[in-house]
């Protein structure tokens, strides 16, 4: 009887690379739908209690995003360090279940304090998944298609973000903001259980006694990884502020031509299209560039360092496109000109999505990849979008909005400078 159960279990395990990639990409889609649900239903949450809301101020509404990011980036290094010492599928499944249950709990919240706690827990659960899923994809994917696989995984970012706004607004309008969280949280529980069936490939593990701080110190001493993270911090800070303030800027900069609904709709549309196209192009470009080099025996081999520099060069080229086009968008006298320039700018921005994450995996020792992903997530949020939207808002309060917005293309240019390959690191 025991052998029959064992045979059934083996048959039910998931080994196919395509199925694993599809499962993890689907979870990433749910991940970003959940992130945007709060923004989509925030106006409903802010309604007076008598009208079904929680009577939140704008400051309290903003704190909901900070609560999520706080739980997210503070725990990602812990999950990364733990995963480098053992199996990852259990941690991923646990994280997905935690974030799904916490998302449902967000809909059950009857006070600001309860909603804040739920969003912190959502961030903790998503930190586990976002840290570990890319490392499994990297393990199961042949060298010549790693960029393409990561591009498929990360294309869920623009698509999931857009679906979060669309689904959240649609559901909240008909059944209330509580129902939006129920719908967003339910599917994750089912997919989490499927993660337990993924067969992990063999890999080198860190010693169980290894300390988190030792791994982070090792990563900080790697020039290519350090430069990738610094450039990504600048990218995240500017993109976070851009996406947060652009719709409001559009309505105020083009009065009479746009309103809240049309500004969000058109800005969301160009983000989805540009995000999908550029993420796929970036992944294919990365595969083509790295395929020209011989296989590397180790992460610090000359051929691997050359491959990492080629990936960083793709990221830098994207920012060289994004910086001037973002500046041009803000100078356009009509909305059509803004959206045309912003579309090209976002092509440049999303071009780096797959390559920069590939760098985070290739520029470090294999036994530290989960920790490297976690350290990257921790850094880009702590030094990026955790504070950038607030800082830009404060700047808008003291200078002309156009002047404040021009800090964004300057930050994109800084990212290009940091990412551009250095000859000494070849």
C-alpha positions in Angstrom: 0.0 0.0 0.0 2.9 2.4 0.9 4.5 1.8 -2.5 1.3 2.6 -4.3 1.0 5.9 -2.5 4.6 6.7 -3.3 4.1 5.9 -7.0 1.0 8.1 -7.1 2.9 10.9 -5.5 5.7 10.6 -8.0 3.3 10.6 -10.9 1.7 13.7 -9.6 4.9 15.7 -9.2 5.5 18.6 -11.6 8.8 18.2 -13.6 8.0 19.9 -16.9 9.8 23.2 -17.3 7.0 24.8 -19.2 4.4 23.9 -16.6 6.6 25.1 -13.8 7.2 28.4 -15.6 3.5 28.8 -16.3 2.6 28.1 -12.6 5.1 30.6 -11.2 4.2 33.2 -13.8 0.5 32.8 -12.9 1.3 33.4 -9.3 3.3 36.5 -10.2 0.3 37.8 -12.1 -1.8 37.3 -8.9 1.0 38.9 -7.0 0.7 42.2 -8.9 -3.1 42.1 -9.1 -3.1 42.0 -5.3 -0.6 44.9 -5.1 -2.8 47.2 -7.2 -6.1 46.2 -5.6 -5.7 48.7 -2.8 -5.1 51.6 -5.2 -8.1 50.6 -7.3 -10.5 50.6 -4.4 -8.9 53.2 -2.2 -11.6 55.8 -2.9 -14.2 53.3 -1.7 -12.2 52.5 1.4 -12.0 56.2 2.2 -15.8 56.7 2.2 -17.5 57.5 5.6 -18.4 54.5 7.7 -22.1 55.2 7.0 -21.4 54.7 3.3 -19.5 51.4 3.7 -15.9 52.8 4.0 -13.4 53.1 6.9 -13.3 57.0 6.8 -9.6 57.1 6.0 -7.7 60.3 5.4 -5.3 60.6 2.4 -2.4 60.1 4.8 -3.8 56.9 6.1 -4.5 55.7 2.6 -0.9 56.3 1.7 0.2 54.4 4.8 -1.4 51.2 3.4 1.2 51.1 0.6 4.0 51.7 3.1 2.7 48.9 5.3 2.8 46.5 2.5 6.3 47.5 1.4 7.5 47.4 5.0 6.5 43.8 5.4 7.8 43.0 2.0 11.3 44.3 2.0 12.1 43.7 5.7 11.5 39.9 5.4 12.8 39.2 1.9 16.5 38.8 3.1 15.3 36.3 5.7 13.5 34.1 3.2 16.5 34.3 0.8 19.0 33.2 3.4 16.7 30.4 4.5 16.1 29.2 1.0 19.9 29.0 0.2 20.1 26.3 2.9 17.3 24.1 1.8 14.2 23.5 -0.3 12.3 26.5 -1.7 8.9 25.1 -2.8 7.6 24.8 0.7 8.6 28.4 1.5 7.0 29.6 -1.7 3.7 27.7 -1.0 3.7 29.0 2.6 4.3 32.6 1.4 1.5 32.4 -1.2 -1.0 31.0 1.3 0.0 33.7 3.8 -0.5 36.5 1.3 -3.7 35.0 0.0 -5.3 34.6 3.5 -4.1 38.1 4.4 -5.6 39.6 1.2 -9.0 38.0 2.2 -8.5 39.4 5.7 -8.0 42.8 4.1 -11.6 42.5 2.9 -12.8 41.5 6.3 -11.1 44.5 8.0 -13.5 46.8 9.9 -10.9 49.4 11.0 -7.8 51.1 9.7 -5.6 49.2 12.2 -6.9 45.8 11.0 -6.4 46.8 7.4 -2.8 48.0 8.2 -1.9 44.7 9.9 -3.4 42.7 7.0 -1.3 44.6 4.4 1.9 44.1 6.4 1.2 40.3 6.4 0.5 40.4 2.7 3.9 42.0 2.2 5.6 39.2 4.2 3.9 36.5 2.2 4.8 38.1 -1.2 8.4 38.5 -0.1 8.8 34.8 0.1 7.4 34.2 -3.4 9.1 37.1 -5.1 12.5 36.2 -3.6 12.5 32.5 -4.5 10.5 32.0 -7.7 13.1 33.6 -10.0 15.8 31.3 -8.7 13.8 28.1 -9.5 13.2 29.5 -13.0 16.9 30.1 -13.4 17.6 26.5 -12.3 15.2 24.8 -14.6 16.0 26.8 -17.8 18.7 26.0 -20.3 21.4 28.8 -20.6 20.3 29.9 -24.1 16.7 30.6 -23.0 17.1 32.0 -19.4 16.4 35.6 -20.6 13.3 34.5 -22.4 12.0 32.6 -19.4 12.6 35.5 -17.0 10.9 37.8 -19.5 7.8 35.6 -19.5 7.8 35.6 -15.7 8.3 39.4 -15.4 5.7 40.3 -18.1 3.2 39.6 -15.4 4.2 42.9 -13.8 2.5 45.2 -16.3 -0.3 42.8 -17.0 -1.0 42.1 -13.4 -0.8 45.7 -12.4 -3.3 46.7 -15.1 -5.7 43.8 -14.2 -5.5 44.9 -10.5 -6.8 48.3 -11.5 -9.5 47.0 -13.9 -10.7 44.1 -11.7 -10.6 46.1 -8.5 -12.6 49.0 -10.0 -15.1 46.7 -11.7 -15.8 44.5 -8.6 -15.9 47.4 -6.1 -18.3 49.3 -8.3 -20.8 46.4 -8.3 -20.2 44.5 -5.0 -18.1 46.8 -2.8 -14.5 47.0 -2.0 -14.6 44.0 0.4 -15.4 41.7 -2.5 -12.4 42.9 -4.5 -10.1 41.5 -1.8 -12.0 38.2 -1.7 -11.6 37.7 -5.4 -7.9 38.6 -5.4 -7.1 36.3 -2.5 -8.9 33.1 -3.3 -7.0 31.8 -6.4 -3.6 32.0 -4.7 -4.5 29.3 -2.1 -5.2 26.8 -4.8 -2.0 27.6 -6.8 0.0 27.5 -3.6 -0.8 23.8 -3.1 0.4 23.1 -6.6 3.8 24.6 -5.8 4.4 21.8 -3.4 4.4 19.4 -6.4 7.3 21.2 -8.1 10.4 19.0 -8.3 13.4 21.2 -7.5 16.6 20.5 -9.4 19.8 19.7 -7.5 21.8 22.7 -6.5 24.7 23.6 -4.2 23.4 24.7 -0.8 25.0 27.0 1.8 26.0 25.4 5.1 23.2 25.4 7.6 25.3 27.3 10.1 26.0 30.2 7.6 24.8 33.5 8.8 22.6 35.9 6.9 24.9 38.9 7.5 27.9 36.9 6.1 26.0 36.2 2.9 25.1 39.9 2.5 28.7 41.0 3.1 29.9 38.6 0.4 27.3 40.0 -2.0 28.3 43.6 -1.2 31.9 42.8 -2.2 30.9 41.8 -5.7 31.3 44.8 -8.0 29.0 43.7 -10.8 26.2 42.7 -8.4 26.7 45.9 -6.4 26.4 48.1 -9.5 23.4 46.2 -10.7 21.6 46.9 -7.4 22.6 50.5 -7.2 21.3 51.2 -10.8 18.1 49.2 -9.9 17.5 51.4 -6.8 17.6 54.5 -9.0 15.3 52.8 -11.6 12.8 51.8 -8.9 12.7 55.2 -7.2 12.0 57.0 -10.4 9.5 54.5 -11.8 7.6 54.3 -8.5 7.3 58.1 -8.3 6.5 58.4 -12.1 3.6 55.8 -11.9 2.2 57.3 -8.7 2.1 60.9 -9.8 1.7 60.8 -13.6 -2.1 60.5 -13.7 -2.6 63.4 -11.3 0.0 65.5 -13.2 -1.8 64.8 -16.5 -5.2 66.0 -15.2 -3.7 69.2 -13.9 -1.3 69.9 -16.8 -3.9 69.3 -19.5 -7.1 70.8 -17.9 -10.2 70.2 -20.0 -8.5 67.6 -22.2 -8.3 64.8 -19.6 -10.1 63.8 -16.4 -9.2 61.3 -13.7 -10.8 58.4 -15.6 -9.3 59.1 -19.0 -5.8 59.9 -17.6 -5.7 56.6 -15.7 -7.1 54.6 -18.6 -4.6 55.9 -21.2 -1.6 55.8 -18.9 -2.5 52.3 -17.9 -2.9 51.2 -21.5 0.5 52.4 -22.6 2.0 50.8 -19.6 0.6 47.4 -20.4 1.5 47.5 -24.1 5.0 49.0 -23.6 5.6 46.7 -20.6 4.8 43.5 -22.5 6.6 44.4 -25.7 9.8 45.7 -24.0 10.0 42.9 -21.4 9.9 40.3 -24.2 12.4 42.2 -26.3 14.7 42.6 -23.3 14.6 38.9 -22.6 15.3 37.8 -26.2 18.0 40.4 -26.5 19.7 39.1 -23.4 19.6 35.5 -24.6 21.1 36.5 -28.0 23.9 38.5 -26.4 24.9 35.8 -23.8 24.6 33.0 -26.4 27.7 34.4 -28.2 29.9 33.7 -25.2 31.3 30.3 -24.1 29.8 28.5 -21.1 31.3 29.7 -17.8 32.7 27.3 -15.3 32.0 29.6 -12.4 30.2 32.8 -11.6 33.6 34.7 -11.6 34.9 33.3 -14.8 35.8 35.9 -17.5 33.1 34.6 -19.8 30.4 35.0 -17.2 31.6 38.5 -16.2 31.5 39.4 -19.9 27.9 38.1 -20.1 26.9 40.1 -17.0 28.3 43.3 -18.6 26.4 42.6 -21.8 23.2 42.3 -19.7 24.0 45.6 -17.9 24.6 47.3 -21.2 21.1 46.3 -22.3 19.7 47.9 -19.1 21.8 51.0 -19.7 20.6 51.4 -23.3 17.0 51.2 -22.1 17.6 54.1 -19.7 19.4 56.1 -22.4 16.1 55.9 -24.3 13.9 56.5 -21.3 15.6 59.6 -19.8 15.2 62.0 -22.8 11.8 60.7 -23.8 10.5 61.1 -20.3 11.7 64.7 -20.3 10.2 65.3 -23.7 6.8 63.8 -22.5 6.6 66.4 -19.7 7.3 69.2 -22.2 4.6 68.2 -24.7 1.9 70.9 -25.1 -0.9 68.3 -25.7 -1.9 64.9 -24.2 -1.3 63.0 -27.4 2.3 64.1 -27.5 2.8 63.2 -23.8 1.4 59.7 -24.3 3.5 59.1 -27.5 6.7 60.1 -25.7 5.8 58.2 -22.5 5.2 55.1 -24.6 8.7 55.2 -26.0 10.1 56.0 -22.5 8.3 53.0 -21.0 9.7 50.8 -23.7 13.1 51.8 -22.5 12.2 51.3 -18.8 10.8 47.8 -19.2 13.6 46.7 -21.5 15.8 46.2 -18.4 13.3 44.1 -16.4 14.5 40.7 -17.5 18.3 41.5 -17.9 18.7 43.2 -14.5 17.1 40.3 -12.7 19.3 37.9 -14.7 22.3 39.9 -13.5 21.2 39.4 -9.9 21.4 35.6 -10.5 24.5 35.4 -12.7 26.8 37.8 -10.8 26.8 35.8 -7.5 27.9 32.4 -6.4 25.2 29.7 -7.1 24.7 29.0 -3.4 23.8 32.7 -2.7 21.3 33.3 -5.5 18.2 33.4 -3.3 20.0 35.7 -0.9 21.1 37.9 -3.8 17.5 38.2 -5.0 16.3 39.0 -1.5 19.1 41.6 -1.1 18.1 43.2 -4.4 14.4 43.4 -3.4 15.3 44.8 0.0 17.6 47.4 -1.5 15.4 48.7 -4.3 12.5 49.2 -2.0 14.4 50.7 0.9 16.3 53.1 -1.3 13.7 53.3 -4.1 9.9 53.4 -4.1 9.4 53.3 -0.3 10.1 57.0 -0.2 10.3 58.4 -3.8 6.6 59.1 -4.3 6.5 61.0 -1.0 9.7 62.9 -1.8 8.3 64.0 -5.2 5.0 65.0 -3.7 6.9 67.2 -1.2 8.9 68.7 -4.0 5.7 69.5 -5.9 4.5 71.4 -2.9 7.4 73.8 -3.1 8.3 74.2 -6.8 6.4 74.2 -10.1 5.1 70.6 -10.9 7.0 70.6 -14.2 10.3 71.4 -12.5 9.6 68.7 -9.9 8.9 66.1 -12.6 12.1 66.8 -14.4 13.9 65.1 -11.5 12.6 61.8 -12.9 14.5 61.8 -16.2 17.6 62.9 -14.3 17.3 59.8 -12.1 16.8 57.6 -15.1 20.0 59.1 -16.5 21.8 58.3 -13.3 20.7 54.7 -13.6 22.1 54.5 -17.1 25.4 55.8 -15.9 25.6 53.3 -13.1 24.7 50.4 -15.3 27.0 51.2 -18.2 29.8 48.5 -18.3 33.2 49.4 -17.0 36.3 48.1 -18.9 38.0 47.1 -15.6 35.2 44.6 -14.9 35.4 42.7 -18.2 
